[in-house]
């Protein structure tokens, strides 16, 4: 989302984004995802769903509340315009809630983590990722691959601890080549870059970055912003990273500018195209900042697009 760990300039304050509802709570027998020796706990911060034969686990890291001040989402629009869109969807009009939720995918014997949350940065906006992993019965040392959508602090902050040491010591870290250059040029991320350098593998769009997972370009947010298409059999899911932030504003008003976009016109075009493609093809999406657990589809009614969260299946 943001280019570094400081959030005061963006006017953000910490919020608990505690949207309820998940397909199966961790620990239910119908969706085991961990070795038999592990004993996952029941947690509101961990949910499970399937992509074909693959298991995916949204892991809550934290959340932010963004003020409706026409400086963050809907740049240049009046607060009244933004509030009308929010309240029309049943949300408060004064603030915009954003979740922070990396995605864990089990593919064969490999555990792939997509993005790593905030870590100890951003004033405590996140930091729950490791407790969520524990609730899922996963040891950070068992993560084999980490895929980075882009190098903003709320996506790479969880790579290292406050002591500068790797938090996922056995994982290779894959990032798009241009994004890696962009990350290395960010002086505020130097300690993170130095720590992860031995683990880095760069990729180009179209590469299979893990079994069943292909990197795709969703341009504009950062120079090498990546989405990830996860495919198993006839089923697929598109991880959209920060192509969209709010499941209300970004979906319904894709032409409204977002402060965090590196190239606003290109990012806007990407959101418009994503809306059109997702609705036309009934794509299943994962929104990193959408209300937990972040899975659903985009539907079009008349000239308006809207986010439809995936319903929990009957038990």
C-alpha positions as CSV (number, residue, x, y, z in Angstrom):
1,X,0.0,0.0,0.0
2,X,2.4,2.7,1.2
3,X,6.0,3.0,0.1
4,X,7.5,2.8,3.6
5,X,6.6,2.2,7.3
6,X,5.6,5.7,8.3
7,X,1.9,6.3,8.2
8,X,1.5,9.7,9.8
9,X,1.8,11.5,6.4
10,X,-1.1,9.5,5.1
11,X,-3.2,10.4,8.1
12,X,-3.8,6.7,9.0
13,X,-4.7,5.4,12.4
14,X,-4.6,1.9,13.7
15,X,-7.8,-0.1,13.5
16,X,-8.9,-3.7,14.1
17,X,-10.4,-4.9,10.9
18,X,-12.4,-7.7,12.4
19,X,-14.8,-8.6,9.6
20,X,-16.5,-11.9,10.5
21,X,-17.1,-14.9,8.4
22,X,-14.8,-17.6,7.0
23,X,-15.4,-20.8,5.2
24,X,-13.9,-23.2,7.8
25,X,-12.3,-22.2,11.0
26,X,-8.8,-23.6,11.6
27,X,-8.9,-26.8,13.5
28,X,-12.0,-28.3,11.8
29,X,-11.5,-31.8,10.6
30,X,-13.0,-31.3,7.2
31,X,-10.0,-29.2,5.9
32,X,-6.7,-30.4,7.4
33,X,-3.8,-28.5,6.1
34,X,-1.0,-29.2,8.4
35,X,1.1,-32.3,9.3
36,X,-0.6,-34.7,11.7
37,X,1.8,-33.7,14.4
38,X,0.6,-30.1,14.4
39,X,-2.4,-29.1,16.4
40,X,-4.0,-25.9,15.0
41,X,-6.1,-23.8,17.2
42,X,-9.5,-22.4,16.4
43,X,-9.0,-18.7,15.4
44,X,-10.9,-15.9,13.9
45,X,-7.6,-14.8,12.2
46,X,-7.4,-17.9,10.0
47,X,-9.7,-19.3,7.4
48,X,-9.4,-22.0,4.8
49,X,-10.6,-22.4,1.2
50,X,-9.8,-24.6,-1.8
51,X,-8.6,-23.8,-5.2
52,X,-9.1,-27.1,-6.9
53,X,-6.9,-29.5,-5.0
54,X,-4.9,-26.7,-3.4
55,X,-5.5,-25.3,0.0
56,X,-5.3,-21.6,0.7
57,X,-5.3,-19.9,4.1
58,X,-5.9,-16.2,4.5
59,X,-3.8,-15.0,7.4
60,X,-4.9,-11.9,9.2
61,X,-2.0,-9.6,10.0
62,X,-3.9,-6.4,11.0
63,X,-5.7,-3.5,9.6
64,X,-5.9,0.2,9.0
65,X,-8.5,2.9,9.0
66,X,-8.0,5.5,6.4
67,X,-9.7,8.9,6.9
68,X,-12.2,10.1,4.3
69,X,-10.3,13.3,3.6
70,X,-10.0,13.1,-0.2
71,X,-6.2,12.6,0.1
72,X,-5.9,8.8,0.2
73,X,-8.7,7.1,-1.7
74,X,-10.7,9.2,-4.1
75,X,-7.9,11.8,-4.4
76,X,-9.4,15.1,-5.5
77,X,-13.0,14.0,-4.8
78,X,-15.0,15.7,-2.0
79,X,-15.5,13.8,1.2
80,X,-19.2,14.0,0.5
81,X,-18.7,12.2,-2.9
82,X,-16.7,9.4,-1.2
83,X,-19.1,9.1,1.7
84,X,-22.0,8.7,-0.7
85,X,-20.3,5.6,-2.2
86,X,-19.4,4.2,1.2
87,X,-22.8,4.7,2.8
88,X,-24.5,3.4,-0.3
89,X,-22.7,0.1,0.4
90,X,-23.7,0.1,4.0
91,X,-20.3,1.3,5.3
92,X,-19.5,4.3,7.5
93,X,-18.9,7.5,5.5
94,X,-16.2,9.0,7.7
95,X,-13.5,6.4,7.4
96,X,-12.4,3.6,5.1
97,X,-11.4,0.2,6.7
98,X,-8.6,-1.8,5.0
99,X,-7.5,-5.2,6.1
100,X,-4.0,-6.6,5.9
101,X,-3.9,-10.3,5.1
102,X,-1.2,-12.4,3.4
103,X,-2.2,-15.6,1.7
104,X,-0.7,-19.0,2.4
105,X,-1.0,-21.7,-0.3
106,X,-0.2,-25.3,0.2
107,X,0.9,-26.8,-3.1
108,X,2.2,-30.4,-2.8
109,X,4.9,-30.4,-0.2
110,X,5.5,-26.7,-0.5
111,X,4.2,-23.9,1.6
112,X,4.0,-20.6,-0.4
113,X,3.4,-17.4,1.4
114,X,2.2,-14.4,-0.7
115,X,3.3,-11.1,0.9
116,X,4.3,-10.9,4.6
117,X,2.3,-8.1,6.2
118,X,3.6,-5.2,8.2
119,X,5.9,-6.8,10.7
120,X,7.0,-4.4,13.4
121,X,6.6,-1.3,11.3
122,X,3.7,1.2,10.6
123,X,3.0,1.9,14.2
124,X,1.6,-1.4,15.1
125,X,-0.9,-1.6,12.3
126,X,-0.1,-5.3,11.8
127,X,2.1,-7.8,13.4
128,X,-0.4,-10.7,13.8
129,X,0.9,-12.8,11.0
130,X,3.0,-15.1,13.1
131,X,0.2,-15.7,15.6
132,X,-2.1,-16.5,12.7
133,X,0.5,-18.9,11.3
134,X,0.7,-20.6,14.8
135,X,-3.1,-20.8,14.8
136,X,-2.9,-22.5,11.4
137,X,-0.4,-25.0,12.8
138,X,2.4,-23.7,10.5
139,X,6.0,-23.0,11.7
140,X,7.6,-20.1,9.9
141,X,10.6,-22.3,9.3
142,X,8.4,-24.5,7.1
143,X,7.6,-21.8,4.6
144,X,9.4,-22.8,1.4
145,X,8.7,-19.8,-0.9
146,X,7.6,-16.2,-0.4
147,X,6.1,-14.3,-3.3
148,X,6.2,-10.5,-3.1
149,X,3.5,-8.6,-5.0
150,X,5.4,-5.3,-4.4
151,X,7.8,-3.7,-2.0
152,X,5.6,-1.4,0.1
153,X,6.1,-1.7,3.8
154,X,2.8,-3.4,4.5
155,X,3.7,-6.2,2.2
156,X,7.5,-6.7,2.9
157,X,7.7,-5.5,6.6
158,X,7.1,-9.0,7.8
159,X,10.2,-10.4,6.1
160,X,12.5,-9.5,9.0
161,X,12.2,-9.0,12.7
162,X,13.0,-5.9,14.8
163,X,16.5,-7.5,15.2
164,X,17.0,-7.5,11.4
165,X,16.9,-11.3,11.2
166,X,14.9,-13.3,8.7
167,X,11.6,-14.4,10.0
168,X,11.2,-17.1,7.4
169,X,14.8,-18.5,7.4
170,X,14.3,-21.4,5.0
171,X,12.2,-19.6,2.3
172,X,13.4,-18.3,-1.0
173,X,11.9,-14.9,-1.7
174,X,10.7,-14.2,-5.3
175,X,10.0,-10.7,-6.6
176,X,9.7,-9.2,-10.1
177,X,13.0,-7.9,-11.4
178,X,11.9,-4.2,-11.8
179,X,10.3,-4.3,-8.4
180,X,13.5,-5.6,-6.9
181,X,15.4,-2.6,-8.4
182,X,12.7,-0.3,-7.0
183,X,13.0,-1.9,-3.6
184,X,16.8,-1.6,-3.5
185,X,16.6,2.1,-4.4
186,X,14.4,2.7,-1.3
187,X,16.8,3.9,1.4
188,X,14.2,3.2,4.1
189,X,14.2,-0.5,3.2
190,X,18.0,-0.9,3.2
191,X,18.1,-3.1,6.3
192,X,15.4,-5.3,4.8
193,X,17.2,-5.5,1.5
194,X,20.4,-6.4,3.2
195,X,18.8,-9.2,5.2
196,X,16.9,-10.8,2.3
197,X,19.6,-10.4,-0.4
198,X,20.9,-14.0,-0.1
199,X,17.4,-15.4,-0.5
200,X,16.2,-13.3,-3.5
201,X,15.2,-14.8,-6.8
202,X,13.8,-12.3,-9.4
203,X,11.2,-13.2,-12.0
204,X,9.5,-11.8,-15.0
205,X,5.8,-11.7,-15.7
206,X,4.5,-14.9,-17.1
207,X,6.8,-17.0,-15.0
208,X,5.6,-19.9,-12.9
209,X,6.9,-18.8,-9.6
210,X,5.7,-21.8,-7.6
211,X,3.8,-24.9,-8.7
212,X,0.4,-23.8,-10.1
213,X,1.2,-20.1,-9.5
214,X,2.0,-17.7,-12.3
215,X,3.1,-14.1,-11.9
216,X,1.0,-11.6,-13.9
217,X,1.4,-7.9,-14.5
218,X,-1.2,-5.5,-12.9
219,X,0.6,-2.3,-13.7
220,X,0.7,1.1,-12.1
221,X,0.9,0.7,-8.4
222,X,4.7,0.3,-8.3
223,X,7.2,-0.3,-11.2
224,X,7.0,-4.1,-10.8
225,X,3.6,-4.7,-9.1
226,X,2.6,-8.3,-9.6
227,X,-0.6,-10.3,-9.3
228,X,-0.5,-14.0,-9.0
229,X,-2.8,-16.5,-10.8
230,X,-3.2,-19.6,-8.8
231,X,-4.6,-22.6,-10.8
232,X,-5.5,-26.2,-9.9
233,X,-7.5,-28.2,-12.4
234,X,-10.4,-26.2,-13.7
235,X,-10.3,-23.7,-10.8
236,X,-8.3,-20.5,-10.5
237,X,-7.9,-17.5,-8.2
238,X,-6.3,-14.2,-9.0
239,X,-4.4,-12.5,-6.1
240,X,-4.6,-8.8,-7.0
241,X,-2.1,-7.3,-4.5
242,X,-2.7,-3.6,-4.4
243,X,-4.4,-3.2,-7.7
244,X,-7.4,-2.3,-5.6
245,X,-7.5,-1.3,-1.9
246,X,-11.1,-0.7,-0.9
247,X,-13.6,-3.4,-1.9
248,X,-16.1,-0.5,-2.2
249,X,-14.4,2.5,-3.6
250,X,-11.7,0.7,-5.7
251,X,-14.3,-1.6,-7.3
252,X,-17.2,0.9,-7.7
253,X,-15.0,3.9,-8.7
254,X,-12.0,2.4,-10.4
255,X,-11.3,5.7,-12.1
256,X,-10.8,7.5,-8.7
257,X,-7.1,8.1,-8.0
258,X,-5.4,6.5,-5.1
259,X,-2.6,8.3,-3.3
260,X,-0.3,5.3,-3.1
261,X,-0.1,4.6,-6.8
262,X,3.3,5.2,-8.4
263,X,1.8,5.9,-11.8
264,X,-1.8,7.0,-11.3
265,X,-3.0,6.9,-14.9
266,X,-1.7,3.4,-15.5
267,X,-3.0,2.2,-12.1
268,X,-6.4,3.6,-12.9
269,X,-6.4,1.9,-16.3
270,X,-5.5,-1.4,-14.6
271,X,-8.4,-1.1,-12.1
272,X,-10.9,-0.4,-14.9
273,X,-9.6,-3.4,-16.9
274,X,-9.6,-5.6,-13.8
275,X,-13.3,-4.7,-13.1
276,X,-14.2,-5.4,-16.7
277,X,-12.3,-8.7,-16.9
278,X,-13.4,-10.0,-13.5
279,X,-17.1,-9.3,-14.1
280,X,-17.1,-10.6,-17.7
281,X,-15.3,-13.8,-16.8
282,X,-16.7,-14.4,-13.3
283,X,-13.1,-14.4,-11.9
284,X,-12.5,-15.4,-8.3
285,X,-10.3,-12.8,-6.7
286,X,-8.3,-12.3,-3.5
287,X,-8.0,-8.8,-2.2
288,X,-5.2,-8.3,0.3
289,X,-6.9,-5.2,1.7
290,X,-10.5,-6.3,1.3
291,X,-12.6,-7.2,4.3
292,X,-11.3,-10.5,5.8
293,X,-11.1,-13.1,4.4
294,X,-10.8,-11.3,1.1
295,X,-12.2,-13.8,-1.4
296,X,-15.0,-13.1,-3.8
297,X,-16.0,-11.9,-7.3
298,X,-16.9,-8.6,-9.0
299,X,-20.4,-8.3,-10.5
300,X,-21.7,-5.6,-12.9
301,X,-25.2,-4.3,-12.6
302,X,-26.0,-1.6,-15.2
303,X,-23.0,0.6,-15.2
304,X,-21.9,-0.2,-11.6
305,X,-19.4,-2.8,-10.4
306,X,-19.6,-4.2,-6.9
307,X,-17.7,-6.7,-4.8
308,X,-19.5,-9.9,-3.8
309,X,-17.7,-11.7,-1.0
310,X,-17.7,-15.5,-1.2
311,X,-20.4,-17.0,0.9
312,X,-19.4,-19.6,3.5
313,X,-20.5,-23.1,2.5
314,X,-23.1,-25.1,4.5
315,X,-21.5,-27.2,7.2
